[in-house]
Amino acid sequence: MRIWNVAAIVVGLAATPALAEVQTVNLNVSFADTPFTYDFGGGNTITFTALSDFFNPAGVSTGGSTQIASLGAPFFNPPRPTSYFLDRGGSIGPDTLAQFIGYTTPAAVPFSISRGLVGLRFDLGQGFQYGYADVAGNTLFGVRFDTTPGVGVALAPVPEPGTWALMIGGFAAVGVMERRRRRVVAY
């Protein structure tokens, strides 16, 4: 009887549809000469264009229901795209403080000369799916988004090499101190 229960569970799990997952698309494409468009499906697109501005070389426009995380009033009027640092953590999702705006013409991504993440969302008919594009200068390194509507995508912090060196040095110092404490004290 027990084997039939186990078999039923295995068959039930195998027949269950796949749940959400985060899709990561590694691109590493230059849009310096010609605009590059990524299609999420259903007419939802994001297009990156090279602009002639030194500090803001990347421009972004959208198609379909795709929208970009933007800062508006009281900071900027009209709103403009914002970018997130790679090493700050957090997430892009329904609780993101930025407003999401669609741009029909290329809007400059501030300080896109350095590597940053451009938050985005799009709707394929079940609700908004959230993600981000990894951009630096006139290069799109990739796009990452969650396949479940209404679920945010984490911006994983990446430690810098100096942080690793400091951490390893700290562990070494703790090891040296522990080694010194092992001496027996005579009373």
KOLBA-256138 format. One record per residue (C-alpha): residue in one letter; x, y, z. Coordinates in steps of 0.2 Angstrom, whole numbers, plus 5000, padded with zeros to 4 digits. Example, Ala and Ser with C-alpha at 12.3 -4.5 7.8 and 13.67 -1.06 7.14 Angstrom:
<romars>
a506249785039 s506849955036 
</romars>
This chain:
<romars>
m500050005000 r501450125004 i502250104987 w500650154979 n500550314989 v502350354985 a502050314966 a500450434967 i501450574975 v502850554962 v501550554947 g500650704955 l502250804956 a502750764939 a501050814932 t501150984941 p501551134930 a503151224933 l503051364945 a503851534943 e505651564940 v506751704936 q507351714918 t509051784915 v509551834897 n511351864895 l511651974880 n513152084880 v512652184865 s513152354859 f511852484854 a513152614849 d512852604831 t511052544830 p509652534843 f509352364851 t507652294855 y507252154867 d505452074865 f504652004880 g503251944869 g501452004866 g502152164858 n503052214874 t504752284870 i506152384877 t507352474865 f509052544870 t509752684859 a511452774860 l511252964864 s512653094862 d512653144880 f514353094889 f513553064906 n511952984900 p512452884884 a510952764885 g509252804880 v507752694883 s506052674874 t504652554877 g503252464867 g501652384872 s501352384891 t503152394895 q503552534908 i505252594915 a505552634934 s505652824934 l505752974946 g504453104944 a503753254954 p504453324965 f506153274958 f505853284940 n504453354929 p504253264917 p504753104925 r506353024919 p507052844920 t508152804935 s509452674937 y509952564952 f511752524958 l512252344956 d512852324974 r511452404984 g510252254986 g508352274987 s507152224973 i506152294958 g504352244961 p502652314966 d503352394981 t504652494971 l504652674976 a504852734958 q503352764947 f503252654931 i503152754915 g503152704896 y504252804884 t503752814866 t505352914862 p507052874869 a507252944886 a509052974894 v509552854908 p510452964920 f512252924924 s512152774912 i514052794908 s514352674923 r513552504925 g511752514933 l510152424932 v508552494924 g506952434932 l505552384921 r503852294921 f502752224907 d501052134906 l500751984896 g498851974901 q499051904919 g499652054928 f501352154928 q502952054928 y504452144935 g506252144930 y507752244926 a509052274912 d510852284915 v511652434906 a513352524905 g513752654892 n513152594876 t513052404881 l511652304886 f512352154897 g510752074900 v508852064905 r508151984920 f506351964925 d505151854935 t503951744926 t502651764940 p501551914939 g501652034954 v503251954961 g504852064962 v506552024956 a508052044969 l509452154965 a510852044973 p512252134980 v513952094973 p515452114985 e516852214979 p518652144979 g519152254993 t517752195004 w518252015001 a520052065006 l519452145022 m518352005027 i519751875024 g520951985034 g519651995048 f519551805048 a521451795049 a521451915064 v520151815073 g521151655070 v522751735077 m521851795093 e521051625095 r522751545094 r523451655107 r522051625119 r522351435120 r523751455133 v523351395150 v523451515164 a524251455180 y523451515197 
</romars>
